[in-house]
Amino acid sequence: MLNLIPNLLMQSSSDATLATGQATTPKTFWMPEGASTISREVDWVFNFINYINYFFFVLVVGIMLYFVWKYRQKGREVYARGPSHNTMLELGWTIAPTIIVVVIFFMGFRGFVDMKTPPSNSYQIDVTASKWNWSFKYPNGATSNDLYVPAGKPVKLVMRSEDVLHSFYIRDFRVKQDVVPGRYSSLWFQADEPTGSDKFHWLFCTEFCGKGHSDMNRHVYVLPEKDFDDWVVEQGRWLDKIPAEELYFKAGPQLYARCASCHTLDGKPSTGPSWGNYDGSGNIWQRTDSKTSTHKVDGKSITDLVGDGKAVPNAQSYIRNSILNPGEHLVDGFGNVMPTFRGQLTDKGIDALIGFMQHLDEFDAKGQWTKKPAGTAAAAPAAK
């Protein structure tokens, strides 16, 4: 019987990938619709184990109820003697579960190996997890807060954490992997069915990582290969196409989306200090640029740190340094929890954020530009 197990597993694996454009597995009571080539195999093993559970639940409860009825006490006379040993019964409840467990082991192990061995032609995307954000970096340097992948092509994710333990999970793809600080982890999948522009798959962090844990939900878009190639090229240069004078209102809100989980605009402190006026010193630009600011950094007034002849010559340099080396100077009342954005933001991106801070009065609490001159509209970059 054990000789048949590898053949059965190979058969289930050979059917794992369906034709392009078809859902891999249908939605069930327990599972959402599967959308990757591994979904069928994962769901088959899940259902196999589930039906074993159903069978033994009915069997054990049925026998129990039968025994309760058959051996109920009748009158006051109690018959306490019974068989103390049955060789066939004991062999049966030992051998049968052992065979079942061995079959489940082979099925699970083969699936585990398949899911941990990406094809050699996989498209690699680097993933950085931080409190509380996912950042996806593509081979051409393009970055996005949502995950975009090509349809019909294996995708390998190489993941790391900037701070604490996170866990990457796309339920429709049946893939999940812990992202551990100080090491790299990886997973791969292949989604054959494009989602279109108005649909997506959910991506979750499934390891509680702090107050903003629920803010790490993201969208996964599966694009036809040509559309994906165009998107990657466009996303890699969208910032460069914006004129310098329009950076703050076109690129600023888009880049602020990466900061919004820790920095508010309405004056309410979060994990990090608000960019709005929260301590009476004005918004982030006013309290950094003013020579009379009472804002406290490293236990002293910021005017002792920023200015001519000081450690930091001007407000722009202070903000840039805070983005690239966030632990060097800490605002009073806040810990060293911000990850560095070195390698994730270009100089032009930092300029866009500085301009955004300089014009905060033109934006609402959600970062939407409200001061739009006639004939002007904020850009809508490709990344979401």
Stockholm file with secondary structure:
# STOCKHOLM 1.0

chainA/1-384         MLNLIPNLLMQSSSDATLATGQATTPKTFWMPEGASTISREVDWVFNFINYINYFFFVLVVGIMLYFVWKYRQKGREVYARGPSHNTMLELGWTIAPTIIVVVIFFMGFRGFVDMKTPPSNSYQIDVTASKWNWSFKYPNGATSNDLYVPAGKPVKLVMRSEDVLHSFYIRDFRVKQDVVPGRYSSLWFQADEPTGSDKFHWLFCTEFCGKGHSDMNRHVYVLPEKDFDDWVVEQGRWLDKIPAEELYFKAGPQLYARCASCHTLDGKPSTGPSWGNYDGSGNIWQRTDSKTSTHKVDGKSITDLVGDGKAVPNAQSYIRNSILNPGEHLVDGFGNVMPTFRGQLTDKGIDALIGFMQHLDEFDAKGQWTKKPAGTAAAAPAAK
#=GR chainA/1-384 SS CTTHHHHHHHHHHHTSCCCTTSCSBCCCSSSCCBCSTTHHHHHHHHHHHHHHHHHHHHHHHHHHHHHHHHTCCCTTCCCCCCCCCCHHHHHHHHHHHHHHHHHHHHHHHHHHHHHHSCCTTCEEEEEEEETTEEEEECTTSCEESSEEEETTSCEEEEEEESSSCEEEEEGGGTEEEEECBTSCEEEEECCCSCCCSSCCEEEEECSCCSTTGGGGCEEEEEECHHHHHHHHHHHHHTTTTSCGGGHHHHTHHHHHTTTTTTCCSSSCCCSSCCSSCSSSSCSHHHHHHCTTCCCEETTEEGGGTBSTTSSBCSHHHHHHHHHHSTTSSCBTTCCSCCCCCTTTSCHHHHHHHHHHHHTGGGBCTTSCBCCCCTTCCCCCCSCC
#=GC SS_cons         CTTHHHHHHHHHHHTSCCCTTSCSBCCCSSSCCBCSTTHHHHHHHHHHHHHHHHHHHHHHHHHHHHHHHHTCCCTTCCCCCCCCCCHHHHHHHHHHHHHHHHHHHHHHHHHHHHHHSCCTTCEEEEEEEETTEEEEECTTSCEESSEEEETTSCEEEEEEESSSCEEEEEGGGTEEEEECBTSCEEEEECCCSCCCSSCCEEEEECSCCSTTGGGGCEEEEEECHHHHHHHHHHHHHTTTTSCGGGHHHHTHHHHHTTTTTTCCSSSCCCSSCCSSCSSSSCSHHHHHHCTTCCCEETTEEGGGTBSTTSSBCSHHHHHHHHHHSTTSSCBTTCCSCCCCCTTTSCHHHHHHHHHHHHTGGGBCTTSCBCCCCTTCCCCCCSCC
//
